Every structure is written in structure tokens, then in C-alpha cells.
Amino acid sequence: MTDALPPPHVVDTAACTAEVHDQGAQVARWAPAGAGPVLYVSSAATFTPGRSIRGGVPVCWPWFGPGRGAAMEPAHGFVRTSPWEHVDRADDGGEVTLTHRITSATATSPHWPHPYSLELRSRLGHALELTLTTTNTGPAPIDLEEALHAYLAVGDVREATVEGLDGRSFFDKVAGTERTHHGPLTFDGETDAVFRTSEPVTVVDPVLRRRLVVTTEGAANVVVWNPWDAKAAEVPDIGAGEWTLFVCVEGANALDNAVTIAPGESHTMTYRLEVEPL
């Protein structure tokens, strides 16, 4: 094992710039033409085999956080720190689609010893579109959680708001309670909320003067996370003070919205991110 990851796949077209790593099939950077970086990557991120990259869009699968009812490790599953096979690159009018695949033949866990095939298609252009497809290649149904854990770059999370969550129920992981949200979501402390919604949401950023529009398909949840100052200080790969520079807005199927896939069947979840001026 080397001390550093292999170089990422680089995209530099008239539509966007981006970098995608084979480890975790992780999009680490993306910016549409004429825009600044849209994905936060920590200044303290490690690019080392077997360690997660703090930022970009990690793939959380087949469990979310510690899993349901058990302290499963590593947090958020094992595929985000595993090498995926890069199987295709397609260029179409300035947009580039990278396809990665991983199977139970190369990555598994005693917590989840099931046959599977997992594919991520990363479409990189004026929008970022990630399509995660799970296929059950075994003889029995499989039950899993999943999330596309996007770290969205903001000028100052204390000034940002999230629209589209009014009236939505959610599980507050900080307080451990079920709640209903009203109005735009603002940030004044640690936030870790699993919303039950499949509708679009928008991060409004008055500092960078832009709107980040998130739409999903095949996802029952939108997860919003920011650790705030105290918890961020406990995480060695979040740069000092950088908790103000991101908010995670994730597409997910988690907790009581986990998915069950019959033998031979597939499930697909799509996450799309677009930038609009404010």
C-alpha cells in the first residue's frame, strides 16, 4: 500500500472542471464554468488509501452513520474507502460521464456479507449528476441504507439557509427526537437532521451570492449536517475553523427509509446539483 492515492480522473472542459478518485468513486471537486468551487474539500483532508476523503461527495453504503441498532464500522459503510473499478469515460458535448463499479468480490464486510454489484455514474458538466445503482446478485433479499454525502461549499454557514423543507418531518440526530420543521432552515448550532422528503431543496448563500439547487430521484430522505465549532474541533481532518465553509445536503435512504432489494433486482438513487446566481 502506497502513502498516497493514485491521481484522480481530471475533467477540464468548456462546461466544468472536476476531479474524481477511484477510491470510493468519489467526486472530490466540481465547478461549472464561470463558478467557484461548489464542493468543499477540507484543507486537512487525507488522500491516503483506506482513509475517507473529507469533502466532495462520499458514497455512504450499505449503512448510514453507525447503522441501525448497531455500532457498525467504519461509519457510513465500507465502499467509500475501497478502490472501485473505473469502467468507462464518455465525453458528450463538453459533459463527461465517468462510470465506476464495485462488487462483493472485491469489497465486503462481516456486518454485511451479501452478494452485490454497485455502480456510480458521475455526469460532470454545467450540472453535477450522480447516479448510484445497487444490484442484488444473491439469492435472498438485501436491506440497506445509502447516501450521497455531498459537502456543499458556502461562504458562511451561519448566513446560509435551506429552502424546501417547510412542513417536513425529520429525525433530529442531535436531540434524538422526531420533529417537524417550519420555514427556511437556518443554522445556529450543530445540525444533523434526516428529513423525510424527496422534493428539491435549495441552499441560499448570500455571501457567495448563489443558490445551490439539489434534486433527487429514488431517495426518500434529505440529510442536512454541519458539526458546528465544538464537534468540528474534535475531527482532525476538518481544517481549523472550516466548519463555517460547508453544509452537507445529502440524498439518502436511511433509518426507517432503508430499501429492500429482491434477488436479481436493482435500486437506483440519483443526486443532481445545479448552481444559480442569487
C-alpha positions in Angstrom: 0.0 0.0 0.0 1.4 3.4 -1.0 1.2 6.5 1.1 -0.9 8.5 -1.4 -3.9 7.8 -3.6 -3.3 7.4 -7.4 -4.0 10.7 -9.3 -7.7 11.4 -9.8 -9.5 11.5 -13.1 -9.4 15.1 -14.2 -12.2 16.8 -16.2 -11.4 20.2 -17.7 -14.0 21.2 -20.4 -15.9 24.2 -21.5 -18.7 23.1 -19.2 -16.8 22.4 -15.9 -13.7 21.4 -14.0 -13.7 18.3 -11.8 -11.7 15.6 -10.1 -12.9 12.1 -9.3 -11.0 9.4 -7.4 -11.2 5.7 -7.9 -11.2 5.2 -4.1 -14.8 5.5 -3.2 -15.7 6.6 -6.8 -15.6 9.9 -5.0 -16.1 13.2 -6.8 -13.7 15.4 -4.9 -14.1 18.7 -6.9 -16.6 20.2 -9.3 -17.2 23.7 -10.5 -19.3 24.6 -13.6 -17.8 27.1 -16.0 -17.6 30.6 -14.6 -18.3 29.5 -11.0 -16.1 28.9 -7.9 -15.7 25.5 -6.3 -19.1 24.1 -5.4 -17.9 21.2 -3.3 -16.0 21.8 0.0 -12.7 19.8 0.4 -11.0 20.2 3.8 -7.5 21.7 3.9 -6.7 18.9 6.3 -8.2 16.1 4.1 -6.1 13.0 3.7 -5.7 11.4 0.3 -4.4 8.0 1.6 -5.6 4.5 0.7 -8.1 3.2 3.1 -9.0 6.6 4.7 -12.0 8.6 3.7 -11.6 12.0 1.9 -13.2 14.8 4.0 -15.2 16.6 1.3 -16.6 16.2 -2.1 -19.3 13.6 -2.4 -18.5 10.4 -0.4 -20.7 7.3 -1.1 -22.2 6.0 2.1 -23.3 2.4 1.6 -24.7 -0.1 2.8 -25.3 1.6 6.1 -25.6 5.2 7.2 -23.6 6.5 10.2 -23.2 3.6 12.6 -26.1 1.7 11.0 -29.5 0.9 12.5 -29.2 -0.5 16.0 -25.6 -1.4 15.9 -22.2 0.4 16.1 -21.0 -0.9 12.7 -17.6 0.2 11.5 -16.4 2.0 9.5 -19.0 4.7 9.9 -21.1 5.1 6.7 -20.1 1.7 5.3 -17.1 0.2 3.6 -17.3 1.3 -0.1 -16.2 4.9 0.5 -12.7 3.7 1.5 -12.5 0.9 -1.0 -11.0 1.1 -4.5 -13.6 0.9 -7.3 -13.0 -0.2 -10.9 -13.2 2.7 -13.4 -15.1 1.1 -16.3 -15.9 3.9 -18.7 -15.4 7.5 -19.6 -17.8 9.1 -22.1 -17.5 12.7 -23.5 -20.6 14.3 -24.9 -20.6 18.0 -25.9 -18.4 19.1 -23.0 -20.1 16.9 -20.4 -18.1 13.9 -19.2 -19.6 10.8 -17.6 -17.3 8.6 -15.5 -18.6 5.1 -14.5 -17.2 3.2 -11.6 -18.2 -0.2 -10.3 -17.5 -2.3 -7.2 -18.8 -5.8 -6.2 -18.8 -8.2 -3.3 -15.9 -10.0 -5.0 -13.6 -7.1 -4.0 -15.2 -5.4 -1.0 -17.4 -6.8 1.7 -17.8 -6.7 5.5 -18.8 -9.1 8.3 -21.5 -6.6 9.1 -23.0 -7.0 5.6 -21.8 -10.3 3.9 -24.2 -10.2 0.9 -23.5 -10.5 -2.8 -24.0 -7.2 -4.7 -22.9 -5.1 -7.6 -22.7 -1.3 -7.1 -22.3 1.3 -9.9 -21.8 5.0 -9.8 -22.2 7.2 -12.8 -20.8 10.7 -12.3 -22.0 13.1 -15.0 -19.9 16.2 -14.9 -21.0 19.3 -16.8 -22.9 22.5 -16.1 -24.7 20.4 -13.5 -23.3 17.5 -11.4 -25.4 14.4 -11.6 -24.6 11.2 -9.6 -26.5 8.0 -10.2 -25.9 5.1 -7.8 -27.3 1.7 -8.7 -27.4 -1.3 -6.4 -28.0 -4.7 -7.9 -28.7 -7.7 -5.7 -26.7 -10.6 -7.2 -27.5 -13.0 -4.4 -30.3 -15.5 -3.7 -32.0 -13.6 -0.8 -33.4 -10.1 -0.4 -31.0 -7.4 0.9 -31.7 -4.5 3.1 -29.5 -1.4 3.1 -29.1 2.3 3.8 -27.4 4.7 1.3 -26.4 8.3 1.0 -24.6 10.6 -1.4 -23.0 12.7 1.3 -22.4 16.0 -0.6 -20.3 18.7 1.1 -21.6 21.9 -0.4 -19.3 24.9 -0.2 -20.8 28.1 1.3 -19.4 31.5 2.2 -20.5 31.2 5.9 -23.0 28.6 7.0 -24.2 31.0 9.7 -25.6 33.2 6.9 -26.9 30.4 4.6 -30.4 29.0 4.6 -32.0 25.9 3.1 -35.4 26.2 1.4 -37.8 23.4 0.6 -38.1 21.8 4.0 -41.1 23.7 5.4 -43.6 21.3 6.9 -41.4 18.3 6.6 -41.0 15.8 9.4 -37.4 14.8 10.4 -35.4 12.9 12.9 -33.1 15.2 14.8 -30.0 13.1 15.4 -28.5 15.8 17.8 -31.5 15.8 20.1 -32.6 12.2 19.4 -36.2 13.3 18.7 -38.8 13.4 15.9 -39.8 16.9 14.9 -41.5 18.9 12.1 -39.6 21.8 10.5 -41.2 25.2 9.7 -39.9 27.9 7.4 -36.4 28.1 5.9 -33.8 26.1 7.7 -31.2 28.4 9.4 -28.0 27.4 11.3 -27.1 28.4 14.8 -25.6 25.2 16.2 -24.8 21.6 15.4 -27.3 20.2 12.8 -27.8 16.6 11.9 -31.3 16.1 10.6 -32.8 13.3 8.4 -35.8 14.8 6.6 -38.5 12.7 5.1 -38.8 14.3 1.7 -38.0 13.7 -1.9 -38.7 17.2 -3.1 -36.0 19.6 -4.3 -34.2 21.8 -1.8 -32.1 24.9 -2.3 -29.1 26.3 -0.3 -29.3 30.1 -0.5 -25.9 31.6 0.0 -25.9 35.4 0.4 -22.1 35.5 0.9 -21.1 33.8 -2.3 -24.3 35.2 -3.9 -25.6 31.9 -5.4 -28.2 29.2 -4.9 -27.3 25.5 -4.9 -30.3 23.5 -6.1 -30.4 19.9 -5.1 -32.9 17.4 -6.7 -33.1 13.7 -6.1 -34.8 10.6 -7.5 -35.1 7.3 -5.7 -34.2 9.0 -2.4 -36.8 9.2 0.5 -34.6 11.4 2.6 -32.6 14.7 2.5 -30.0 14.8 5.2 -28.6 18.2 6.4 -25.4 18.2 8.5 -23.0 20.7 10.0 -20.9 19.9 13.0 -20.5 23.5 14.3 -17.4 24.6 16.2 -17.1 22.2 19.1 -17.6 19.0 17.3 -15.6 20.1 14.3 -12.6 20.7 16.6 -12.8 17.0 17.5 -12.4 15.9 13.9 -8.8 16.0 12.8 -9.4 16.2 9.1 -11.7 19.3 9.2 -9.4 22.3 8.8 -9.3 24.8 11.7 -12.4 27.0 11.6 -13.6 25.5 8.3 -16.9 24.3 9.7 -18.2 27.7 8.6 -17.4 26.9 5.0 -19.7 23.9 4.3 -23.1 22.4 4.8 -23.8 18.8 3.8 -27.1 18.3 1.9 -27.4 14.7 1.1 -29.7 12.4 -0.9 -30.4 9.3 1.2 -32.4 6.3 2.1 -31.8 5.9 5.8 -33.2 4.8 9.1 -36.8 3.8 8.6 -36.5 4.6 4.9 -33.9 1.9 4.2 -34.5 0.0 1.0 -35.1 -3.7 0.4 -34.0 -5.2 -3.0 -35.2 -8.6 -4.2 -32.8 -11.1 -5.7 -31.8 -10.1 -9.2 -33.4 -6.7 -8.8 -31.8 -3.2 -8.7 -32.4 0.1 -7.0 -31.2 3.5 -8.3 -30.8 6.8 -6.5 -29.9 10.0 -8.3 -28.5 13.3 -6.9 -28.4 16.4 -9.1 -26.7 19.7 -8.1 -27.0 22.9 -10.1 -25.8 26.5 -9.4 -27.9 29.6 -9.9 -27.0 33.2 -9.3 -28.6 34.9 -6.4 
